[in-house]
Amino acid sequence: KRSERVSLGITSLLKSAATFAMVAGVFISDAAALGPEETVKEIVGKIKAAGNPTPIVEYVDWDGAFATMPAEQKVAIKVQSSGELKAVYLRILQDPISVMKEQVAQLPEAQRAQAEAQVAQMESRIKEQKEKMSAQIKETQYNVTSSEMKDSGKSAVVKLTQSYQGKSRDETIDLIMKNDKWLLSTPDMFKPQSAGGPPPGAGAPKGPMKGEPMKGEPAQPAGQ
């Protein structure tokens, strides 16, 4: 009988532990789920800490980005899945020169020599620009000013202000909800900045952020 009581006691404890773990898991999950504003704050915080835009790759809806990418572009960069697209983008952010050299190596021999010379000329300039961008990212202040839910909570718009050396620019970030997590719809988080303005956090082309002109500066023509 004593062994039965011990067995029943252990069973009861295990059930209690399982219940606690289940309840705790719910609370932990709820606490870990960031809202749109908190997500953007976390992204820019990691960008500033790193001094580069690479943390962005962990906050992108890569499945959506891959699905909407034109077929010819997928062939050009040789990606066949969202995971491969993420890896390529990360490499471009980390070491654009190496990626360029690999692309040049695949050119026809008649074009290769000229392309190699062009990459060689760009190498030192790109390195200098990366160092400058890193310093600017760390000095830039990013302030989330507001957020708005859309599509019954399936998407959101977060407004952000970048301030650098006395100048500021307002940005709008589009987020979507995927698997209970807010993600960027594309990896191109920031629109390129006009000269003298705060650095683009991602150093990437136009994406879900639509920047306004720097206050006090003329608008920059599209494509420049």
Disulfide bonds with the S-S distance in Angstrom:
none
